[in-house]
Amino acid sequence: MRQYRIAIIGGGPGGLTLARLLHLGGLSATVFERDAHAGDRPQGGTLDLHADTGQRALRLAGLEREFLAAARYDDQGMRLYDSNGALLFGDDSSDGDRPEVDRTELRRMLIDSLPPAMIRWGTRVDRIEPAGDGYDVVTGGARGSFDLVVGADGAWSKVRPLLSGARPAYEGVTFVELGFDDVDRRHPAIAALAGRGKMFALGDNRGLILQRNGHAHIRGYFALRSDEPWAAALEDAAPEAIRERMLGYLKGWAPILTDAIRLADTIIGVRPLYALPVGHRWAHRPGLTLIGDAAHLMSPFGGEGVNLAMSDAADLAAALIQGDDAAVARFEEAMAARAEPAARGAMEGLRHAISPHGPQAVLTHFMEVMAGA
Ligand SMILES: Cc1cc2nc3c(=O)[nH]c(=O)nc-3n(C[C@H](O)[C@H](O)[C@H](O)COP(=O)(O)OP(=O)(O)OC[C@H]3O[C@@H](n4cnc5c(N)ncnc54)[C@H](O)[C@@H]3O)c2cc1C
């Protein structure tokens, strides 16, 4: 009997976790990834992995030891400032169970756990086409036939249009991503502002977020409520012009906060935030499914995206190892039900954080979390 052929489109945290779990379960799969190789582009900042979702998936993947070696429990702190630089909330404790791990290290541990031939690097998928009882994955001039195609290809998935008419919509806020290297030695005031983890400074539809990564790096995000054409124009601007624009938008903010823009070593990029509709679902269709951002893209203000992507991977792998299409349909329904409150929370989190009312709503939220803890 020929093997069931599974294509996973996208080698992000969701797709790679799925590949690893299928491999452990004795199923083979091909991961199509557009990056030329693992180190092709910087993977972005740090991610906090939650015990019952992201960490559970890594445990099932047999990667607990690798995770513990990379996890930074010391970087779970949280601070909130107003635009005058006054500290409204500070929690530098490290006893939570949401340790940070650099995205590059998370991806690396998943890649290293797979037979190299499972990942087809440098292969951008152009489209998916129905073919016989399955689907063809079309890449450049080539095509390959599969019984199941899993869209783990993030926000602009090539698989999603075959299942759903939903498209990500601009959320009204754009991030500009900044980086500080060797921060403790070269920028001690910025390191002190961020504390042991993450800080937010909020006010007047703007925000500054700094987050400690591994290797003495701090990743920063300037956030501004703005329309989509404004964001598109900014994407085309030169880094120093972007820096000047950000400083202009923060006129009147405390110098310790504007220094985070002035002194940043790199302006990494402009990132308009998009989300799928809260509660996104589709009618089950054998031979196709979605996981992670492809299924439920949401703003990062809930801190759930990667955790959900990896949980989806764990649950889909279990359904596929069961070998029953009805199990995949049940997985899709459970995934949508789990993602819906997270997506609503992310939408609300963004609305409250980057708001005309300053940091008050976020402060109330932090106090409630502390009181409930
Ligand atoms: C600024 C920011 C901060 C965030 N912080 C957090 C956080 O702290 N905690 C958290 O839980 N989540 C966070 N998220 C969300 C998190 O990054 C995503 O939810 C997560 O990466 C989704 O994983 P994924 O595997 O579904 O998709 P992705 O990570 O988007 O991976 C998709 C992969 O598919 C590949 N690909 C795409 N199209 C194609 C194609 N056509 N052909 C071949 N390959 C393709 C891409 O190269 C990529 O490798 C953050 C997001 C942002 C933008």
The ligand as an SDF file (V2000), in Angstrom:
LIG
                    3D

 53 58  0  0  0  0  0  0  0  0999 V2000
    5.8180   41.4630   16.5400 C   0  0  0  0  0  0  0  0  0  0  0  0
    5.2160   40.1340   16.9030 C   0  0  0  0  0  0  0  0  0  0  0  0
    5.4060   39.6220   18.1780 C   0  0  0  0  0  0  0  0  0  0  0  0
    4.8380   38.3900   18.5400 C   0  0  0  0  0  0  0  0  0  0  0  0
    5.0000   37.9280   19.8100 N   0  0  0  0  0  0  0  0  0  0  0  0
    4.3960   36.7770   20.1800 C   0  0  0  0  0  0  0  0  0  0  0  0
    4.5360   36.2620   21.5180 C   0  0  0  0  0  0  0  0  0  0  0  0
    5.2250   36.8550   22.3780 O   0  0  0  0  0  0  0  0  0  0  0  0
    3.8940   35.1110   21.8460 N   0  0  0  0  0  0  0  0  0  0  0  0
    3.1480   34.4200   20.9170 C   0  0  0  0  0  0  0  0  0  0  0  0
    2.5780   33.3760   21.2760 O   0  0  0  0  0  0  0  0  0  0  0  0
    3.0210   34.8510   19.6520 N   0  0  0  0  0  0  0  0  0  0  0  0
    3.6080   36.0150   19.2530 C   0  0  0  0  0  0  0  0  0  0  0  0
    3.4780   36.4650   17.9760 N   0  0  0  0  0  0  0  0  0  0  0  0
    2.6920   35.6660   17.0380 C   0  0  0  0  0  0  0  0  0  0  0  0
    3.5150   34.5140   16.4770 C   0  0  0  0  0  0  0  0  0  0  0  0
    4.6860   35.0250   15.8960 O   0  0  0  0  0  0  0  0  0  0  0  0
    2.7260   33.7460   15.4130 C   0  0  0  0  0  0  0  0  0  0  0  0
    1.4450   33.4670   15.8920 O   0  0  0  0  0  0  0  0  0  0  0  0
    3.4380   32.4390   15.0560 C   0  0  0  0  0  0  0  0  0  0  0  0
    4.6980   32.7040   14.4750 O   0  0  0  0  0  0  0  0  0  0  0  0
    2.5850   31.6250   14.0940 C   0  0  0  0  0  0  0  0  0  0  0  0
    3.3000   30.4850   13.6960 O   0  0  0  0  0  0  0  0  0  0  0  0
    2.9500   29.7740   12.3150 P   0  0  0  0  0  0  0  0  0  0  0  0
    3.8970   28.6120   12.2180 O   0  0  0  0  0  0  0  0  0  0  0  0
    1.4990   29.5500   12.2110 O   0  0  0  0  0  0  0  0  0  0  0  0
    3.2830   30.8600   11.1750 O   0  0  0  0  0  0  0  0  0  0  0  0
    4.6200   31.6660   10.8430 P   0  0  0  0  0  0  0  0  0  0  0  0
    5.4740   31.8340   12.0280 O   0  0  0  0  0  0  0  0  0  0  0  0
    4.1740   32.8840   10.1070 O   0  0  0  0  0  0  0  0  0  0  0  0
    5.4020   30.7070    9.8290 O   0  0  0  0  0  0  0  0  0  0  0  0
    4.9730   30.5520    8.5090 C   0  0  0  0  0  0  0  0  0  0  0  0
    6.1120   29.9720    7.6900 C   0  0  0  0  0  0  0  0  0  0  0  0
    5.6350   29.7320    6.3710 O   0  0  0  0  0  0  0  0  0  0  0  0
    6.5770   30.1880    5.4230 C   0  0  0  0  0  0  0  0  0  0  0  0
    5.8030   30.5500    4.2160 N   0  0  0  0  0  0  0  0  0  0  0  0
    4.8730   31.5120    4.0890 C   0  0  0  0  0  0  0  0  0  0  0  0
    4.3570   31.5150    2.8500 N   0  0  0  0  0  0  0  0  0  0  0  0
    4.9790   30.5070    2.1800 C   0  0  0  0  0  0  0  0  0  0  0  0
    4.8690   30.0030    0.8560 C   0  0  0  0  0  0  0  0  0  0  0  0
    4.0200   30.5310   -0.0330 N   0  0  0  0  0  0  0  0  0  0  0  0
    5.6550   28.9640    0.5040 N   0  0  0  0  0  0  0  0  0  0  0  0
    6.5320   28.3980    1.4000 C   0  0  0  0  0  0  0  0  0  0  0  0
    6.6780   28.8560    2.6680 N   0  0  0  0  0  0  0  0  0  0  0  0
    5.9030   29.8720    3.0490 C   0  0  0  0  0  0  0  0  0  0  0  0
    7.2440   31.3750    6.0920 C   0  0  0  0  0  0  0  0  0  0  0  0
    8.5190   31.6600    5.5520 O   0  0  0  0  0  0  0  0  0  0  0  0
    7.3220   30.9040    7.5520 C   0  0  0  0  0  0  0  0  0  0  0  0
    8.5120   30.1900    7.8270 O   0  0  0  0  0  0  0  0  0  0  0  0
    4.0570   37.6720   17.6000 C   0  0  0  0  0  0  0  0  0  0  0  0
    3.8840   38.1800   16.3030 C   0  0  0  0  0  0  0  0  0  0  0  0
    4.4480   39.4020   15.9580 C   0  0  0  0  0  0  0  0  0  0  0  0
    4.2150   39.9590   14.5580 C   0  0  0  0  0  0  0  0  0  0  0  0
  1  2  1  0
  2  3  1  0
  2 52  2  0
  3  4  2  0
  4  5  1  0
  4 50  1  0
  5  6  2  0
  6  7  1  0
  6 13  1  0
  7  8  2  0
  7  9  1  0
  9 10  1  0
 10 11  2  0
 10 12  1  0
 12 13  2  0
 13 14  1  0
 14 15  1  0
 14 50  1  0
 15 16  1  0
 16 17  1  0
 16 18  1  0
 18 19  1  0
 18 20  1  0
 20 21  1  0
 20 22  1  0
 22 23  1  0
 23 24  1  0
 24 25  2  0
 24 26  1  0
 24 27  1  0
 27 28  1  0
 28 29  2  0
 28 30  1  0
 28 31  1  0
 31 32  1  0
 32 33  1  0
 33 34  1  0
 33 48  1  0
 34 35  1  0
 35 36  1  0
 35 46  1  0
 36 37  1  0
 36 45  1  0
 37 38  2  0
 38 39  1  0
 39 40  1  0
 39 45  2  0
 40 41  1  0
 40 42  2  0
 42 43  1  0
 43 44  2  0
 44 45  1  0
 46 47  1  0
 46 48  1  0
 48 49  1  0
 50 51  2  0
 51 52  1  0
 52 53  1  0
M  END
$$$$
